[in-house]
């Protein structure tokens, strides 16, 4: 599995899109070669064809919106057990000892 090559293709496509350059297989290959990344030869062409049919801005914003909407649901489901465990582990707070002052010993400044 060529995960590094796939991720490099995605990142190079995002880089090209961010700079306002058309996303083509040749441009993706140029970025990958400049970064000295090993990749399978078919990945740049595949990603270029897929992204040519898509609006990259919509993909980015829809992914961000979907991730933001899923996070509270997952957090609410997973937070119940750790919160209960954290409450059990919490040790009772010790009262801090108050430093004794001269007033406590009957030796006030204005006695």
Secondary structure as GFF3:
##gff-version 3
##sequence-region A 1 111
A	DSSP	alpha_helix	3	18	.	.	.	ID=ss1
A	DSSP	alpha_helix	25	34	.	.	.	ID=ss2
A	DSSP	alpha_helix	41	52	.	.	.	ID=ss3
A	DSSP	alpha_helix	56	89	.	.	.	ID=ss4
A	DSSP	three_ten_helix	102	105	.	.	.	ID=ss5
###
